[in-house]
Amino acid sequence: MSKSFAAIGLVNPKSPTNVGGVLRAAGCYEAQAIYFNGNRYAKAAKYHTDTKNIANNITVKHVDDFISLKAPSRALVCVELVEGATPLPQFVHPSDALYIFGPEDGSLPQELVDAADAVVYVPTTGCMNLAATVNVLLYDRMAKRSVEFNAEQILTSRDTNNRLIVT
């Protein structure tokens, strides 16, 4: 995949399963960092749901303020079901982005939405869970970029027990 910068921000995530799913998504779609706030991540981390040990390969860091991570070249993109947001199929991803996701049992703080360069939502019936939303967002980012897909990517990405071929 071609290089750019994508980081994930998690506002007080609570579910160990979702945190593990976010870590796996970050590895699959080459996000370079995960930032989180609140005190629930530490409780989730002890369950070791990071099945691919992604936290050993990217930055995973507690922050107090996501807005402070905003840089002149980095877009702050909130991902939330919110009135006035851009539907994901219409969104053009910035090359350098910090995507912020709300908690499973709440919403993003208004001041974060107000500071965002963009607010995006995934069109769906009902709300998706945190890990599913991160996966869809990162996949959309990859799919909309000029990325060459080939057999080598399949061979290096698939599970060791997968030896299927299309005949």
LOMI-793357 format. One record per residue (C-alpha): x, y, z; residue number from 1; residue in one letter. Coordinates in Angstrom, 3 decimals, always signed. Last residue first. Example, Ala and Ser with C-alpha at 12.3 -4.5 7.8 and 13.67 -1.06 7.14 Angstrom:
% LOMI-793357
+----------+----------+----------+------+------+
|        u |        v |        w | resi | resn |
+----------+----------+----------+------+------+
|  +13.670 |   -1.060 |   +7.140 |    2 |    s |
|  +12.300 |   -4.500 |   +7.800 |    1 |    a |
+----------+----------+----------+------+------+
This chain:
% LOMI-793357
+----------+----------+----------+------+------+
|        u |        v |        w | resi | resn |
+----------+----------+----------+------+------+
|   -9.517 |  -22.288 |  -10.233 |  167 |    t |
|   -9.606 |  -19.786 |   -7.393 |  166 |    v |
|   -6.994 |  -20.659 |   -4.798 |  165 |    i |
|   -7.228 |  -21.653 |   -1.150 |  164 |    l |
|   -4.163 |  -22.246 |   +1.023 |  163 |    r |
|   -5.385 |  -20.613 |   +4.208 |  162 |    n |
|   -3.863 |  -22.191 |   +7.331 |  161 |    n |
|   -1.089 |  -19.572 |   +7.560 |  160 |    t |
|   -3.682 |  -16.797 |   +7.627 |  159 |    d |
|   -3.637 |  -14.421 |   +4.682 |  158 |    r |
|   -1.639 |  -11.218 |   +4.420 |  157 |    s |
|   +1.667 |  -12.150 |   +2.761 |  156 |    t |
|   +0.172 |  -14.410 |   +0.095 |  155 |    l |
|   -2.779 |  -12.106 |   -0.572 |  154 |    i |
|   -0.522 |   -9.074 |   -0.959 |  153 |    q |
|   +1.695 |  -11.039 |   -3.343 |  152 |    e |
|   -1.352 |  -11.898 |   -5.460 |  151 |    a |
|   -1.958 |   -8.258 |   -6.323 |  150 |    n |
|   -3.675 |   -5.034 |   -5.311 |  149 |    f |
|   -2.176 |   -1.752 |   -6.428 |  148 |    e |
|   -3.360 |   +1.160 |   -4.336 |  147 |    v |
|   -4.338 |   +4.531 |   -5.659 |  146 |    s |
|   -6.456 |   +5.647 |   -2.734 |  145 |    r |
|  -10.228 |   +5.280 |   -2.396 |  144 |    k |
|  -10.055 |   +1.631 |   -1.296 |  143 |    a |
|   -7.506 |   +2.367 |   +1.446 |  142 |    m |
|   -9.561 |   +5.143 |   +3.047 |  141 |    r |
|  -12.759 |   +3.097 |   +2.716 |  140 |    d |
|  -11.019 |   +0.172 |   +4.442 |  139 |    y |
|   -9.916 |   +2.473 |   +7.248 |  138 |    l |
|  -13.446 |   +3.802 |   +7.764 |  137 |    l |
|  -15.086 |   +0.358 |   +7.563 |  136 |    v |
|  -12.613 |   -1.169 |  +10.018 |  135 |    n |
|  -12.934 |   +1.734 |  +12.472 |  134 |    v |
|  -16.741 |   +1.443 |  +12.347 |  133 |    t |
|  -16.651 |   -2.304 |  +12.954 |  132 |    a |
|  -14.332 |   -1.833 |  +15.937 |  131 |    a |
|  -16.579 |   +0.803 |  +17.519 |  130 |    l |
|  -19.908 |   -0.955 |  +17.114 |  129 |    n |
|  -22.261 |   -0.024 |  +14.313 |  128 |    m |
|  -25.289 |   +2.200 |  +14.829 |  127 |    c |
|  -28.714 |   +1.549 |  +13.369 |  126 |    g |
|  -29.408 |   +1.336 |   +9.662 |  125 |    t |
|  -26.159 |   +2.437 |   +8.139 |  124 |    t |
|  -24.465 |   +5.369 |   +6.439 |  123 |    p |
|  -20.997 |   +5.666 |   +7.998 |  122 |    v |
|  -20.559 |   +9.191 |   +9.315 |  121 |    y |
|  -17.996 |  +11.901 |   +8.729 |  120 |    v |
|  -17.085 |  +15.144 |  +10.474 |  119 |    v |
|  -14.336 |  +17.206 |   +8.878 |  118 |    a |
|  -11.644 |  +19.686 |   +9.910 |  117 |    d |
|  -12.639 |  +19.044 |  +13.511 |  116 |    a |
|  -12.497 |  +21.691 |  +16.264 |  115 |    a |
|  -16.303 |  +21.904 |  +16.656 |  114 |    d |
|  -16.574 |  +18.092 |  +16.758 |  113 |    v |
|  -13.986 |  +18.032 |  +19.546 |  112 |    l |
|  -15.780 |  +20.795 |  +21.455 |  111 |    e |
|  -19.056 |  +18.857 |  +21.132 |  110 |    q |
|  -17.586 |  +15.835 |  +22.943 |  109 |    p |
|  -17.901 |  +12.628 |  +20.913 |  108 |    l |
|  -20.841 |  +10.433 |  +21.742 |  107 |    s |
|  -21.782 |   +7.790 |  +24.265 |  106 |    g |
|  -21.820 |   +4.096 |  +25.153 |  105 |    d |
|  -19.397 |   +2.655 |  +22.600 |  104 |    e |
|  -17.108 |   +5.647 |  +22.957 |  103 |    p |
|  -16.578 |   +8.142 |  +20.154 |  102 |    g |
|  -14.156 |   +7.804 |  +17.259 |  101 |    f |
|  -11.482 |  +10.306 |  +16.188 |  100 |    i |
|   -9.665 |   +9.931 |  +12.865 |   99 |    y |
|   -6.275 |  +11.668 |  +12.760 |   98 |    l |
|   -5.391 |  +12.327 |   +9.157 |   97 |    a |
|   -2.493 |  +12.916 |   +6.762 |   96 |    d |
|   -3.345 |  +12.160 |   +3.119 |   95 |    s |
|   -6.816 |  +13.601 |   +3.596 |   94 |    p |
|   -9.728 |  +11.293 |   +2.835 |   93 |    h |
|  -12.323 |  +12.495 |   +0.342 |   92 |    v |
|  -15.780 |  +11.856 |   +1.808 |   91 |    f |
|  -18.797 |  +11.141 |   -0.398 |   90 |    q |
|  -19.038 |   +7.407 |   +0.444 |   89 |    p |
|  -18.451 |   +8.303 |   +4.140 |   88 |    l |
|  -21.575 |  +10.472 |   +4.425 |   87 |    p |
|  -20.594 |  +13.999 |   +5.491 |   86 |    t |
|  -21.823 |  +15.129 |   +8.912 |   85 |    a |
|  -24.594 |  +17.713 |   +9.360 |   84 |    g |
|  -26.443 |  +15.795 |  +12.064 |   83 |    e |
|  -24.170 |  +13.358 |  +13.845 |   82 |    v |
|  -23.528 |   +9.629 |  +13.563 |   81 |    l |
|  -19.844 |   +9.889 |  +14.409 |   80 |    e |
|  -16.388 |   +9.855 |  +12.865 |   79 |    v |
|  -14.449 |  +13.008 |  +13.691 |   78 |    c |
|  -11.651 |  +13.948 |  +11.306 |   77 |    v |
|   -8.724 |  +16.087 |  +12.505 |   76 |    l |
|   -6.631 |  +16.829 |   +9.453 |   75 |    a |
|   -2.860 |  +16.782 |   +9.749 |   74 |    r |
|   -0.678 |  +19.222 |   +7.761 |   73 |    s |
|   -0.858 |  +22.108 |  +10.239 |   72 |    p |
|   -0.840 |  +19.721 |  +13.225 |   71 |    a |
|   -3.713 |  +18.474 |  +15.362 |   70 |    k |
|   -2.473 |  +16.349 |  +18.242 |   69 |    l |
|   -3.455 |  +19.079 |  +20.763 |   68 |    s |
|   -7.083 |  +18.635 |  +19.662 |   67 |    i |
|   -6.967 |  +15.059 |  +20.931 |   66 |    f |
|   -6.421 |  +16.202 |  +24.529 |   65 |    d |
|   -5.481 |  +14.044 |  +27.509 |   64 |    d |
|   -3.486 |  +11.495 |  +25.571 |   63 |    v |
|   -2.815 |   +7.813 |  +26.244 |   62 |    h |
|   -0.575 |   +6.174 |  +23.657 |   61 |    k |
|   -0.440 |   +3.246 |  +21.266 |   60 |    v |
|   +2.333 |   +3.886 |  +18.731 |   59 |    t |
|   +2.722 |   +1.062 |  +16.239 |   58 |    i |
|   +4.559 |   -2.257 |  +16.058 |   57 |    n |
|   +4.284 |   -3.818 |  +19.536 |   56 |    n |
|   +0.683 |   -2.588 |  +19.869 |   55 |    a |
|   -0.110 |   -4.672 |  +16.776 |   54 |    i |
|   +0.382 |   -7.876 |  +18.759 |   53 |    n |
|   -1.722 |   -9.854 |  +16.244 |   52 |    k |
|   -4.284 |  -11.042 |  +18.825 |   51 |    t |
|   -4.590 |   -7.657 |  +20.539 |   50 |    d |
|   -7.442 |   -8.898 |  +22.768 |   49 |    t |
|   -5.034 |   -9.069 |  +25.671 |   48 |    h |
|   -7.641 |   -8.910 |  +28.465 |   47 |    y |
|   -5.408 |   -6.488 |  +30.388 |   46 |    k |
|   -5.862 |   -3.914 |  +27.625 |   45 |    a |
|   -9.574 |   -3.419 |  +28.406 |   44 |    a |
|   -8.934 |   -2.149 |  +31.942 |   43 |    k |
|   -6.204 |   +0.179 |  +30.682 |   42 |    a |
|   -8.552 |   +1.426 |  +27.958 |   41 |    y |
|  -11.219 |   +2.409 |  +30.542 |   40 |    r |
|   -9.414 |   +5.385 |  +32.069 |   39 |    n |
|  -10.121 |   +8.154 |  +29.589 |   38 |    g |
|   -8.168 |   +9.015 |  +26.486 |   37 |    n |
|   -6.909 |   +7.091 |  +23.505 |   36 |    f |
|   -4.366 |   +7.444 |  +20.737 |   35 |    y |
|   -3.723 |   +4.767 |  +18.142 |   34 |    i |
|   -0.851 |   +5.183 |  +15.731 |   33 |    a |
|   +0.539 |   +4.363 |  +12.283 |   32 |    q |
|   -2.567 |   +3.017 |  +10.605 |   31 |    a |
|   -1.514 |   +0.366 |   +8.121 |   30 |    e |
|   -4.908 |   -1.028 |   +7.067 |   29 |    y |
|   -4.543 |   -4.522 |   +8.534 |   28 |    c |
|   -2.531 |   -3.381 |  +11.547 |   27 |    g |
|   -4.894 |   -0.578 |  +12.514 |   26 |    a |
|   -7.841 |   -2.917 |  +11.954 |   25 |    a |
|   -6.280 |   -5.436 |  +14.382 |   24 |    r |
|   -5.814 |   -2.752 |  +17.023 |   23 |    l |
|   -9.399 |   -1.584 |  +16.530 |   22 |    v |
|  -10.679 |   -5.152 |  +16.906 |   21 |    g |
|   -8.716 |   -5.588 |  +20.135 |   20 |    g |
|  -10.178 |   -2.327 |  +21.445 |   19 |    v |
|  -13.642 |   -3.549 |  +20.446 |   18 |    n |
|  -13.241 |   -6.828 |  +22.293 |   17 |    t |
|  -11.870 |   -5.129 |  +25.397 |   16 |    p |
|  -14.940 |   -2.847 |  +25.464 |   15 |    s |
|  -14.671 |   +0.541 |  +27.141 |   14 |    k |
|  -13.160 |   +3.115 |  +24.806 |   13 |    p |
|  -12.676 |   +6.550 |  +26.409 |   12 |    n |
|  -12.555 |   +8.576 |  +23.186 |   11 |    v |
|  -10.511 |   +6.561 |  +20.725 |   10 |    l |
|   -8.227 |   +8.394 |  +18.307 |    9 |    g |
|   -6.944 |   +6.533 |  +15.260 |    8 |    i |
|   -3.966 |   +7.589 |  +13.187 |    7 |    a |
|   -3.456 |   +7.674 |   +9.447 |    6 |    a |
|   -0.333 |   +8.889 |   +7.682 |    5 |    f |
|   +0.475 |   +8.287 |   +4.031 |    4 |    s |
|   +2.396 |   +5.608 |   +2.209 |    3 |    k |
|   +1.205 |   +3.501 |   -0.708 |    2 |    s |
|   +0.000 |   +0.000 |   +0.000 |    1 |    m |
+----------+----------+----------+------+------+
